[in-house]
Amino acid sequence: MKTIIHRADTRGYADHGWLKSNHSFSFASYQNAERMNFGMLRVLNDDIVQPKMGFGTHPHQNMEIISIPLKGALSHKDSMGNKRAIEVGEVQVMSAGTGLTHSEFNDSKTDEVNFLQLWVIPEEMSVKPNYEQRDFPVEGRKNQLQTVVAPKDKLEADALPISQQAYIYRINLDANKLIELSVKSNNNGFYVFVVDGKIEVDGNSLFKRDAIGISDANQVSIKSNENSELIIIEVPMD
């Protein structure tokens, strides 16, 4: 088993006034040769957007983009004609493929928006762009894995499709729970991101916004030392 720990306070940080962003991996002005990616996971940004502010229209190409709101609602508009808000409990995926443009905006006059945005490198380039979002009830992740994203050729239940052999799970653990993770493929690894709480993985204690990457292991045990919320990304390592 190989592990790499990314503590919350070692992430890249940018404060643009209207946007405060923590970068788990190199992004924009934060460049760290040792933090380029974890396998096919290229970006994990933890963003806080101020009221009545947002990202203007900008392009993407050949990337699988997943957005997960943690607080507030983020309005979305794209060149495919989609126009709607992403709210807490929902997950949004965009397969940028041959190219698209979109914008994201916090319409609230008073409340911040906090959301995670993940980029996964696709297994297939120049696919037709695709957009989907769905609500995932919190009851479906209480002490069990809730699959919110899966490969488009191996979809599970209500999971959203991406063009990569990768999976994203959410789970809310009560204190003193133990779960076992098993990889879908021997080439896959797990990147476990602690949204909130305290867990133990392979003898390592992790706290709010810490993360651990695990590879070369078929199974991984996670113990919650208190009520905890996790996002677990399973990706091919090469």
C-alpha positions in Angstrom: 0.0 0.0 0.0 1.2 3.5 -0.9 -0.2 6.5 0.8 0.1 10.3 0.4 -1.4 12.7 2.9 -2.5 16.2 2.0 -3.2 18.2 5.1 -5.8 21.0 4.8 -3.3 23.7 5.6 -0.8 22.5 2.9 -3.3 23.2 0.0 -2.7 26.1 -2.4 -4.7 29.2 -1.5 -6.0 32.1 -3.5 -8.0 35.1 -2.2 -9.5 37.1 -5.1 -11.9 39.0 -2.8 -15.1 37.6 -4.5 -13.6 34.1 -4.5 -11.5 32.2 -1.9 -10.2 29.0 -3.2 -8.1 26.1 -1.7 -6.4 23.9 -4.3 -5.5 20.3 -3.5 -3.5 20.1 -6.7 -1.6 22.6 -8.9 -4.1 25.1 -10.3 -3.8 28.6 -11.8 -1.2 30.6 -9.8 -0.6 27.7 -7.4 2.0 25.4 -9.0 3.6 22.6 -7.0 5.5 19.9 -9.0 4.7 17.4 -6.2 1.0 18.2 -6.3 0.0 17.8 -9.9 -2.6 15.1 -9.7 -3.6 11.8 -8.1 -3.8 9.4 -10.9 -6.5 10.7 -13.2 -7.8 13.1 -10.6 -6.3 16.4 -11.8 -8.1 19.1 -9.7 -10.0 19.3 -6.4 -10.8 22.9 -5.6 -12.7 24.0 -2.4 -14.3 27.3 -3.4 -16.2 30.0 -1.5 -18.0 32.5 -3.7 -19.2 35.8 -2.2 -22.9 36.9 -2.7 -23.8 38.3 -6.1 -20.4 37.2 -7.5 -19.3 34.3 -9.7 -17.3 33.0 -12.6 -17.9 34.7 -16.0 -18.3 32.7 -19.2 -15.2 30.6 -19.8 -14.2 27.6 -21.9 -13.3 24.0 -21.1 -12.2 21.2 -23.4 -11.4 17.5 -22.9 -12.0 17.3 -19.1 -14.6 15.7 -16.9 -15.8 18.4 -14.5 -17.8 17.5 -11.3 -19.3 20.2 -9.0 -20.6 19.4 -5.5 -22.2 22.2 -3.5 -21.7 22.1 0.2 -23.5 25.4 1.1 -25.7 27.6 -0.9 -26.8 27.4 -4.5 -24.7 28.1 -7.7 -26.5 29.2 -10.9 -25.1 27.5 -14.0 -25.5 28.5 -17.7 -23.7 26.9 -20.6 -23.3 26.8 -24.4 -25.4 23.6 -24.6 -28.5 25.6 -23.5 -28.5 24.4 -19.8 -29.6 27.1 -17.3 -30.3 26.1 -13.7 -29.0 26.3 -10.2 -27.0 23.5 -8.5 -28.1 23.1 -4.9 -26.8 21.3 -1.8 -27.5 17.6 -2.2 -27.1 17.8 -5.9 -24.1 16.8 -8.0 -23.3 18.2 -11.5 -21.2 16.6 -14.2 -19.9 18.1 -17.4 -18.0 16.2 -20.0 -16.3 19.1 -21.8 -15.1 16.9 -24.7 -14.8 18.9 -28.0 -15.4 22.1 -26.1 -18.0 24.1 -24.3 -18.4 27.4 -22.4 -20.2 28.0 -19.1 -20.6 30.4 -16.2 -21.3 29.9 -12.5 -22.8 32.6 -10.2 -24.0 33.1 -6.7 -27.4 34.7 -7.0 -27.8 35.2 -3.2 -27.6 38.8 -1.9 -26.5 37.7 1.6 -25.1 34.1 1.6 -21.8 32.6 0.5 -21.6 29.5 -1.7 -19.1 26.8 -0.9 -18.6 24.1 -3.5 -16.1 21.5 -4.5 -15.1 21.2 -8.1 -13.2 18.2 -9.3 -11.6 17.6 -12.7 -10.9 14.1 -13.9 -8.8 13.5 -17.0 -11.0 11.6 -19.6 -10.1 8.2 -21.1 -11.5 9.3 -24.4 -10.7 12.7 -26.0 -13.1 14.9 -28.1 -16.3 13.2 -27.0 -19.6 15.1 -27.6 -20.1 17.5 -24.6 -22.6 16.4 -22.0 -24.2 17.9 -19.0 -26.2 16.2 -16.2 -27.1 16.9 -12.6 -29.1 15.1 -10.0 -30.2 15.2 -6.4 -28.8 12.5 -4.1 -30.8 12.1 -0.9 -28.7 12.3 2.3 -30.4 9.1 3.5 -28.7 7.2 0.8 -25.2 7.9 2.2 -25.8 7.3 5.9 -23.1 4.8 6.9 -22.9 3.5 3.3 -21.3 4.5 0.1 -23.5 6.5 -2.3 -22.2 6.3 -5.8 -22.8 9.7 -7.4 -20.5 9.4 -10.5 -19.5 6.3 -12.5 -18.1 5.4 -15.9 -20.6 6.0 -18.6 -20.3 2.4 -19.8 -20.7 1.0 -16.3 -23.4 3.2 -14.7 -24.7 2.2 -11.3 -28.2 3.0 -10.1 -28.6 6.8 -10.4 -25.0 7.7 -10.7 -24.0 10.4 -13.2 -21.9 9.4 -16.2 -18.3 10.5 -17.1 -15.9 9.4 -19.7 -13.4 7.7 -17.4 -13.2 4.5 -15.4 -13.6 6.5 -12.2 -16.1 6.6 -9.4 -17.1 9.3 -6.9 -18.8 8.3 -3.6 -20.3 10.2 -0.8 -20.7 8.8 2.7 -21.8 10.3 6.1 -20.4 8.2 8.9 -21.6 8.1 12.5 -18.9 8.0 15.1 -17.0 4.8 15.6 -18.1 3.2 12.3 -15.7 1.1 10.2 -16.1 0.7 6.4 -14.1 -1.3 3.9 -13.3 0.0 0.4 -12.6 -2.4 -2.4 -11.2 -1.1 -5.7 -13.1 -1.8 -8.9 -9.8 -2.5 -10.7 -6.3 -3.3 -9.6 -5.1 -0.2 -11.4 -7.3 2.1 -9.3 -6.5 4.1 -6.2 -8.7 6.0 -3.7 -8.4 9.7 -2.8 -10.4 10.2 0.4 -11.3 13.8 1.2 -12.7 14.7 4.6 -15.4 17.3 4.2 -16.0 17.3 7.9 -15.2 15.2 11.0 -12.2 13.0 12.0 -11.3 9.6 10.5 -8.4 7.1 10.7 -6.9 5.4 7.6 -3.9 3.1 7.8 -3.0 4.5 11.2 -3.2 8.1 10.1 -5.7 10.5 11.7 -7.3 12.9 9.3 -9.4 16.0 10.1 -11.7 18.4 8.3 -10.4 19.1 4.7 -7.5 16.7 5.0 -7.1 14.1 2.3 -5.3 10.8 1.8 -4.4 9.1 -1.5 -4.1 5.3 -1.4 -2.8 3.2 -4.2 -1.4 -0.4 -4.6 -4.1 -1.7 -2.3 -7.1 -3.8 -3.1 -8.9 -2.9 0.1 -8.8 0.0 2.5 -10.3 0.4 6.0 -11.7 3.7 7.2 -12.7 4.3 10.8 -14.7 7.4 11.9 -13.6 8.8 15.2 -16.5 11.2 15.2 -19.5 12.0 12.9 -17.8 12.5 9.6 -18.6 13.4 6.0 -16.4 12.1 3.2 -16.0 12.3 -0.5 -14.1 9.3 -2.0 -12.7 9.5 -5.5 -11.7 6.2 -7.1 -9.5 6.7 -10.2 -7.2 4.8 -12.5 -3.6 5.6 -11.4 -2.3 5.7 -15.0 
